[in-house]
Amino acid sequence: ERYKYLAYRLKKMLISAISIISMQIKQGNFEPVDYEVSFRKHGKYPPIKITLNDGEEITLVGQIDRIDELDKGDEKYIRIIDYKSGDKSINLTEVYYGLQLQLLVYLDAIIDSDRYKKQNLKPAAILYNRIDNPIIKSSENKKDAVITEEIMKKLRMNGLVLKDVGIIGEMDMSLRDGERKTSLVIPASLDKNGNISRYTKGVTDEEFSTLREYVKHEVKELCERMVGGDIGIVPCKSKNGTSCDFCIYSSICQFDPSIKGNAYTILNDKSDEEVIKLMEKEVNSERD
């Protein structure tokens, strides 16, 4: 009976998720072009190749849940979507400390591939899409349209969008057409003058480039450390908790901050503007 109930819940969740994803896609002009697409040897896209300082080459492989595209004049925009069962967003502070690189690595795997190198491909968004069947407080007086809107708010995609009014309007036509100021699809909103508001979770085209360059540098550094045999126990600690809170290897690791040599890496929360400036500084110093 327990498994019958779990199957029932899973079915309800999938029906709800498919319905919401369908509405999100219809709300914009971005078209899904690939699902469950891999970048690896013999995959649809090649693996990401990283050359270390000693000349050794490492390849990164992975699988992207969904890729959306939009043709706008001579330019093509791409949107990377990753499905999650929990609530997930992009924290630029965590990107800076190398803890949240997944979607930016996915983005590079596509943009730097031979398939798109000759095209003017630009990032439009990297987003997490939550798969869930949320509970909405309702009453007999609530209309179906209102309930649907509340569900869409709960399942709004989170991540980073390009700070471009035109592209944001292509992702949610209700913003472009003036039907609403806050999107039910992406983490974006407009002010009363039709400009991008400060509540939008996004970056400019130049900042996207900085993020991509920084992540490439960070991934290379991580690979250098792994190949070099760096297995130091250095869990992170932030205002939200520590890496050890839900770690299944704690009995093996035996990390204890009271023991000499055991210490957390403290993550100081920074504003997105601060993080971008720090990344720009490191990227520029790497170029020099």
C-alpha positions in Angstrom: 0.0 0.0 0.0 2.9 2.3 0.7 4.3 1.9 -2.8 0.9 2.3 -4.3 0.6 5.7 -2.5 4.1 6.7 -3.6 3.3 5.8 -7.2 0.1 7.9 -7.0 2.1 10.9 -5.7 4.7 10.5 -8.4 2.0 10.4 -11.1 0.3 13.5 -9.7 3.7 15.3 -9.6 4.6 14.4 -13.1 1.2 15.5 -14.5 1.5 18.8 -12.7 5.1 19.3 -13.8 4.4 18.5 -17.5 1.4 20.9 -17.4 3.5 23.8 -15.9 6.5 23.1 -18.2 4.1 23.2 -21.2 2.7 26.6 -20.1 6.2 28.0 -19.5 7.3 27.1 -23.0 4.1 28.5 -24.6 4.6 31.7 -22.6 7.8 32.5 -24.7 9.4 32.2 -28.1 12.3 30.0 -27.0 12.0 26.5 -28.6 13.3 23.4 -26.9 15.8 21.8 -29.4 17.5 19.1 -27.3 16.6 16.9 -24.3 18.9 14.7 -22.2 21.7 15.6 -24.5 25.2 14.5 -23.5 28.6 16.1 -24.1 31.2 13.3 -24.1 33.1 11.2 -26.6 30.7 9.9 -29.2 28.0 12.1 -27.7 26.0 14.8 -29.6 28.5 17.4 -28.3 32.2 16.8 -27.6 33.5 16.7 -24.0 35.1 19.9 -22.6 38.9 19.6 -22.8 41.1 21.1 -20.2 44.9 21.3 -20.7 46.8 21.4 -17.3 50.0 23.3 -16.7 52.1 20.1 -17.2 50.4 19.4 -20.6 48.2 16.7 -19.3 44.7 16.8 -20.8 41.4 16.2 -18.8 38.0 15.9 -20.3 34.7 16.9 -18.6 31.6 15.0 -19.6 28.0 15.5 -18.6 24.3 15.5 -19.6 22.1 18.5 -20.1 18.4 18.1 -19.4 17.1 20.7 -21.9 18.4 23.2 -24.4 16.2 26.0 -25.7 17.0 28.3 -28.7 15.8 31.5 -30.1 16.8 33.0 -33.5 16.6 36.8 -33.4 17.9 38.5 -36.5 21.5 37.4 -37.2 21.9 36.2 -33.6 21.0 33.0 -31.9 20.3 32.8 -28.1 20.5 29.7 -26.0 18.9 28.8 -22.7 20.1 25.9 -20.5 17.5 24.2 -18.3 18.2 21.8 -15.5 15.4 19.9 -13.8 15.5 19.6 -10.0 13.2 18.0 -7.5 14.0 20.6 -4.8 14.1 24.4 -4.7 17.4 25.5 -6.3 18.8 28.8 -7.5 22.2 30.2 -8.5 24.2 32.0 -5.8 27.1 33.9 -7.4 29.0 33.8 -4.1 29.0 30.0 -4.4 30.1 30.2 -8.0 33.0 32.4 -6.9 34.1 29.8 -4.4 33.8 27.0 -6.9 30.7 25.3 -5.4 28.1 25.9 -8.1 29.6 25.5 -11.5 27.2 23.0 -13.1 25.1 25.2 -15.4 27.9 27.5 -16.5 29.9 24.4 -17.5 26.9 23.1 -19.4 26.7 26.5 -21.1 30.3 26.3 -22.2 29.9 22.8 -23.5 27.4 24.1 -26.0 28.7 27.5 -26.9 32.3 26.3 -27.4 31.2 23.2 -29.4 32.1 23.0 -33.1 28.4 22.9 -33.9 28.0 26.6 -32.8 31.5 28.1 -33.2 30.6 29.7 -36.5 27.3 31.1 -35.3 26.8 34.2 -33.2 25.5 32.2 -30.2 24.8 34.1 -27.0 23.6 33.0 -23.6 20.1 34.1 -22.7 19.6 32.2 -19.4 20.8 29.3 -17.2 17.9 28.1 -15.2 16.8 25.4 -12.7 13.3 24.1 -13.3 11.6 22.6 -10.2 9.6 19.4 -10.7 7.0 19.3 -8.0 3.3 19.3 -7.2 3.0 22.2 -4.8 0.2 22.6 -2.2 -1.8 25.8 -2.7 -4.0 27.3 -0.1 -7.4 27.6 -1.7 -11.0 28.4 -1.1 -14.3 27.9 -2.8 -14.1 31.5 -4.1 -10.8 31.1 -5.9 -11.0 30.8 -9.6 -9.0 28.1 -11.5 -7.0 30.8 -13.2 -5.9 32.3 -9.9 -4.9 28.8 -8.6 -2.9 28.1 -11.8 -1.1 31.5 -11.4 -0.2 30.6 -7.8 1.1 27.2 -8.9 3.3 28.9 -11.6 4.7 31.3 -9.0 5.7 28.3 -6.8 7.3 26.6 -9.8 8.9 29.7 -11.4 12.3 28.8 -12.8 15.3 30.1 -10.9 18.8 31.0 -12.0 20.3 33.8 -14.1 18.8 35.6 -17.1 20.4 38.0 -19.6 19.6 41.6 -18.6 18.1 42.5 -21.9 14.5 43.7 -22.0 14.0 42.3 -25.5 15.3 38.8 -24.6 13.4 38.7 -21.3 10.3 39.6 -23.3 11.0 36.6 -25.7 11.2 34.3 -22.6 7.9 35.7 -21.2 5.6 37.5 -23.7 3.4 38.7 -20.8 6.1 41.1 -19.9 6.7 42.2 -23.5 3.0 42.7 -24.0 2.5 44.7 -20.8 0.1 42.1 -19.3 2.2 41.9 -16.1 5.3 43.3 -14.5 6.6 40.2 -12.7 7.2 37.0 -14.7 5.6 33.7 -13.7 8.2 31.9 -15.8 11.7 33.3 -15.1 13.3 35.4 -12.3 12.6 38.7 -13.9 10.5 41.8 -13.5 10.1 45.2 -15.0 9.6 48.6 -13.4 6.8 51.0 -14.2 8.8 52.5 -17.1 9.3 49.1 -18.7 13.0 48.7 -17.7 14.5 45.8 -15.9 13.9 46.1 -12.2 16.4 45.4 -9.4 14.5 42.3 -8.5 15.6 40.6 -11.7 18.2 37.9 -11.1 20.4 38.5 -14.1 23.7 39.6 -15.6 24.7 41.6 -18.7 26.2 40.0 -21.8 29.7 41.2 -20.7 29.1 39.8 -17.2 28.0 36.4 -18.7 31.4 36.4 -20.5 33.2 37.2 -17.2 31.4 34.4 -15.5 32.2 31.9 -18.2 35.9 32.9 -18.2 36.1 32.7 -14.4 34.5 29.3 -14.3 36.9 27.9 -16.9 39.8 29.2 -14.7 38.2 27.7 -11.6 37.5 24.3 -13.2 41.2 24.2 -14.3 42.4 25.0 -10.8 40.2 22.3 -9.3 41.5 19.7 -11.8 45.1 20.8 -11.1 44.5 20.2 -7.4 42.9 16.8 -7.9 45.6 15.5 -10.3 48.2 16.9 -7.8 46.8 14.7 -5.1 45.2 17.4 -3.0 42.8 15.5 -0.7 42.8 17.9 2.2 39.6 18.0 4.4 38.4 21.6 3.9 34.6 21.7 4.2 32.9 25.1 3.7 30.8 27.1 6.2 28.3 29.8 5.4 25.4 31.5 7.2 23.2 28.7 5.8 25.2 25.8 7.4 28.2 23.7 6.6 29.2 21.1 4.0 29.2 18.5 6.8 25.5 19.0 7.8 24.2 16.3 5.5 27.4 14.6 4.4 27.1 10.8 4.3 30.8 10.3 4.7 31.2 12.0 8.1 32.0 8.7 9.8 34.9 8.1 7.4 36.1 11.7 7.2 36.1 12.3 11.0 36.4 16.1 10.5 36.4 17.9 13.9 37.1 21.6 14.0 38.4 21.2 17.6 41.3 19.2 16.3 44.4 21.2 15.1 44.5 21.4 11.3 40.8 20.9 10.9 39.1 24.2 9.9 36.2 25.3 7.8 36.6 27.5 4.7 34.4 30.5 5.6 32.2 31.7 2.8 31.6 35.4 3.2 28.3 36.3 1.5 28.8 39.0 -1.1 26.5 41.0 -3.3 26.3 40.0 -7.0 28.1 43.2 -7.9 31.0 42.5 -5.6 31.3 38.9 -6.9 31.4 40.1 -10.5 34.1 42.7 -9.7 36.2 40.1 -7.9 35.8 37.7 -10.9 36.7 40.5 -13.4 39.9 41.2 -11.3 40.9 37.5 -11.3 40.1 37.1 -15.0 42.1 40.2 -16.0 45.1 39.1 -13.9 45.0 35.6 -15.5 45.1 37.3 -19.0 48.1 39.4 -17.9 
